[in-house]
Amino acid sequence: MITAKQAYEIAKEWMGPFALVSAGYEIESHYIFLREHNRGKLWTDHASFWIDKTNGALKIVSAIPATKEFEMMQQGKPLNLHDFS
């Protein structure tokens, strides 16, 4: 099992240097982090990074809200991102 902080670090690494983690959620099987990407002066949510709790495997879900994934995420427990900084 990995911790939420470890999952946050995995997500940040995959998001790249110009991205900001805007929100995080915990569901039974995954930690989920939303990415905001700096495109000029606009910041837009356009991807979520799902980190498997058991092995740290990454699944990227594009175009949030994707219905099934968005519903699962909304049922999760919000994470306090300030705990990871």
C-alpha positions in Angstrom: 0.0 0.0 0.0 1.2 3.5 -0.8 0.3 6.7 1.2 -1.6 9.7 -0.2 1.6 11.7 0.0 3.5 9.1 -2.1 0.6 9.1 -4.6 0.7 12.9 -4.8 4.4 12.8 -5.6 3.8 10.2 -8.4 1.0 12.3 -9.9 3.1 15.5 -9.8 6.0 13.7 -11.5 3.8 12.5 -14.3 2.0 15.9 -14.6 5.1 17.8 -15.6 6.7 21.0 -14.6 4.0 23.4 -15.9 1.1 21.7 -14.1 -0.6 22.4 -10.8 -2.4 19.8 -8.7 -5.8 21.5 -8.1 -7.6 18.8 -6.1 -7.2 15.3 -4.7 -9.6 12.6 -3.7 -9.4 9.2 -2.1 -11.6 6.3 -3.0 -11.4 2.7 -2.0 -8.9 1.6 -4.7 -7.2 4.8 -5.8 -6.0 8.3 -5.0 -7.2 10.8 -7.6 -5.5 14.1 -8.4 -6.8 16.7 -10.8 -4.4 18.7 -13.0 -4.5 22.3 -14.0 -2.2 23.2 -16.8 -0.8 26.6 -17.5 -1.7 27.6 -21.1 -0.9 31.2 -21.3 -3.1 33.0 -18.7 -5.8 30.3 -18.7 -5.8 27.4 -16.2 -8.1 24.6 -17.1 -8.8 21.2 -15.5 -8.4 18.7 -18.3 -7.0 15.5 -16.8 -7.1 13.4 -13.6 -4.4 11.1 -12.5 -5.6 7.9 -10.7 -2.9 6.2 -8.6 -3.6 2.6 -7.5 -3.3 2.3 -3.7 -1.8 -1.1 -3.8 1.1 -0.6 -6.3 1.3 3.0 -7.3 0.3 2.2 -10.9 -0.9 5.3 -12.9 -4.1 5.6 -14.9 -4.8 8.9 -16.7 -8.4 9.9 -17.3 -8.7 12.7 -19.8 -11.6 15.2 -20.3 -12.9 15.4 -16.7 -15.7 15.0 -16.1 -15.8 11.6 -17.7 -19.1 10.4 -16.3 -18.3 7.1 -14.6 -14.9 8.3 -13.3 -16.3 11.7 -12.2 -19.1 10.0 -10.2 -16.6 7.7 -8.5 -14.3 10.7 -7.7 -17.2 12.8 -6.3 -18.0 9.9 -3.9 -14.5 9.9 -2.6 -13.0 11.7 0.4 -11.4 15.1 -0.5 -7.6 15.2 0.3 -6.0 18.3 1.9 -3.2 19.1 -0.6 -1.6 21.5 1.9 -0.6 18.3 3.9 1.7 17.3 1.0 3.6 20.6 0.4 
